[in-house]
């Protein structure tokens, strides 16, 4: 009778797996951009892309139980990148 009120539980396992996959892909992108920036600290395009990747990573890592511990390190990296950007201006 009240079957319409019952809602199927969302598939959290699939969501967490997707978030973990996206986080790993984003981590790889960040690593590549950081290496590119190490070669040329004045590469403005790499700086912009890296800052955008850091911002995406914050929200994504907050959703992932496995990557939450990396958020503090991400803020430190963002501060370092801001200092690099200030020096290059």
PETANOR-V835855 format. One record per residue. RES is the residue in three letters. PHI is phi in whole degrees, 0 to 359 (999 if undefined). OMEGA is omega in whole degrees, 0 to 359 (NA if undefined). NEAR is the number of other C-alpha atoms within 8 Angstrom. Layout:
BEGIN
res:RES phi:PHI omega:OMEGA near:NEAR
res:RES phi:PHI omega:OMEGA near:NEAR
END
This chain:
BEGIN
res:UNK phi:999 omega:180 near:3
res:UNK phi:255 omega:180 near:5
res:UNK phi:297 omega:180 near:5
res:UNK phi:292 omega:181 near:6
res:UNK phi:277 omega:179 near:5
res:UNK phi:283 omega:179 near:6
res:UNK phi:246 omega:178 near:5
res:UNK phi:291 omega:179 near:4
res:UNK phi:292 omega:179 near:4
res:UNK phi:296 omega:182 near:4
res:UNK phi:279 omega:184 near:6
res:UNK phi:289 omega:180 near:6
res:UNK phi:298 omega:179 near:6
res:UNK phi:291 omega:179 near:7
res:UNK phi:296 omega:180 near:8
res:UNK phi:294 omega:178 near:9
res:UNK phi:294 omega:179 near:8
res:UNK phi:293 omega:178 near:8
res:UNK phi:297 omega:179 near:11
res:UNK phi:297 omega:179 near:10
res:UNK phi:295 omega:179 near:8
res:UNK phi:295 omega:180 near:9
res:UNK phi:295 omega:178 near:13
res:UNK phi:294 omega:178 near:8
res:UNK phi:295 omega:180 near:8
res:UNK phi:291 omega:177 near:10
res:UNK phi:298 omega:178 near:9
res:UNK phi:295 omega:178 near:8
res:UNK phi:297 omega:180 near:9
res:UNK phi:297 omega:179 near:11
res:UNK phi:299 omega:179 near:8
res:UNK phi:297 omega:180 near:8
res:UNK phi:292 omega:178 near:11
res:UNK phi:295 omega:177 near:9
res:UNK phi:295 omega:178 near:8
res:UNK phi:297 omega:180 near:9
res:UNK phi:287 omega:176 near:12
res:UNK phi:296 omega:180 near:7
res:UNK phi:291 omega:181 near:6
res:UNK phi:218 omega:183 near:7
res:UNK phi:293 omega:181 near:7
res:UNK phi:267 omega:180 near:7
res:UNK phi:290 omega:185 near:8
res:UNK phi:297 omega:181 near:7
res:UNK phi:294 omega:178 near:6
res:UNK phi:295 omega:178 near:10
res:UNK phi:298 omega:180 near:11
res:UNK phi:297 omega:181 near:8
res:UNK phi:297 omega:180 near:9
res:UNK phi:292 omega:178 near:11
res:UNK phi:296 omega:177 near:10
res:UNK phi:296 omega:179 near:8
res:UNK phi:295 omega:177 near:11
res:UNK phi:299 omega:180 near:11
res:UNK phi:295 omega:176 near:8
res:UNK phi:295 omega:182 near:8
res:UNK phi:295 omega:180 near:11
res:UNK phi:303 omega:182 near:10
res:UNK phi:290 omega:181 near:8
res:UNK phi:288 omega:180 near:11
res:UNK phi:293 omega:178 near:14
res:UNK phi:294 omega:179 near:10
res:UNK phi:280 omega:186 near:8
res:UNK phi:263 omega:178 near:12
res:UNK phi:294 omega:184 near:7
res:UNK phi:285 omega:186 near:7
res:UNK phi:252 omega:182 near:10
res:UNK phi:301 omega:182 near:10
res:UNK phi:291 omega:182 near:6
res:UNK phi:271 omega:185 near:8
res:UNK phi:294 omega:180 near:11
res:UNK phi:299 omega:179 near:7
res:UNK phi:296 omega:179 near:7
res:UNK phi:294 omega:177 near:10
res:UNK phi:296 omega:178 near:8
res:UNK phi:296 omega:178 near:8
res:UNK phi:295 omega:179 near:8
res:UNK phi:295 omega:178 near:10
res:UNK phi:297 omega:179 near:8
res:UNK phi:298 omega:179 near:8
res:UNK phi:294 omega:177 near:10
res:UNK phi:298 omega:179 near:8
res:UNK phi:295 omega:177 near:8
res:UNK phi:298 omega:182 near:9
res:UNK phi:294 omega:179 near:11
res:UNK phi:294 omega:181 near:7
res:UNK phi:292 omega:184 near:6
res:UNK phi:278 omega:180 near:6
res:UNK phi:276 omega:NA near:4
END
